[in-house]
């Protein structure tokens, strides 16, 4: 076997190892993204429910509830951004 062939085999071996590591990391990222997605879906559903309550509550109480809803909305937005970065 020539020196050139040895070098090419080593390069191929390193690339295959890197591919395998990236494949594993991609699978883990997918699971993490799915977990984040499920959590965000729950928050989004909670936000929908709270908005319905705000619409039914007295005007004075809606300010406090509205502030809490803003926090949840920000958490959902941040979760979407995390998922986008994983893709």
N, C-alpha and C positions, 0 to 999 in steps of 0.2 A: 504494500500500500504506500502510495506516495505521501509526501508531507502535505501536499495540497489536499488530498483526500482526507487525511487526518483532521486538518483544520476545518474543512467543510462539515465533517461528521460532528466535530465539537460544536460548531456554530448551530448545526441542526439540533443537537442535543440541548443546548442552552435555550434555543427558541421554543422547543417542545416543552421544556420545563417551565418557561415563562408563560406559555400558553395555558398549561395546566393550572398554574397558580392564578392566572387571571380568570380562568373559567370558574375556579372555586370561589374567588372573590366576587365575581359577578353573581353567582348563585346566592351567596350570603347577602349581597346588597339587595338582591331581589326579595329575599325573605324579610330583610329589614324594611324595605320600601313597603312591602305588603302589610307588615305590622303597623308602620306609620299610617298607611292608608286606612286601615281598619279603625285606628284611634281617631283619625281626623273625621272619618264618616260618623263616628259616634258623637263627636263634638258638633259636627254640622247638624246632625239630627236634633241634638240638644238645643242648639241655637234656634232652629226652626220652632221648636216647642216653646222656647222662652219668648221669641218674638210674638207668638200667638198670645201668650200671657200678657205681654206688655200692651198689646192692642186692647186687651180686655180690662186692664187695671186702670186705676185712677191716674190722672196726669201727674200728680205730685210724686207718686212712687215710681213712675216710669224713668225719671232721671237716674236714680240709683241702679235700676235694672238695666237701663241703657248703657251705663258705664261698664257694668259687668259683661254685657253682650259685646261691647267693643273689645274687651280683653279676650273673650273667647274667639271672636272673629280674627283678631291678630294672631292667636295661637294657630288657628286653622290656616291662615295665610302662610305663616312660618313653616307649618308642616308641609304644605304644597311646595314651598321653595326647597325644602330638604329633599323631597321626592324628586323634584326636577333635577337637582344636582346629582342625584344617584343615577339618573338616566343617561 
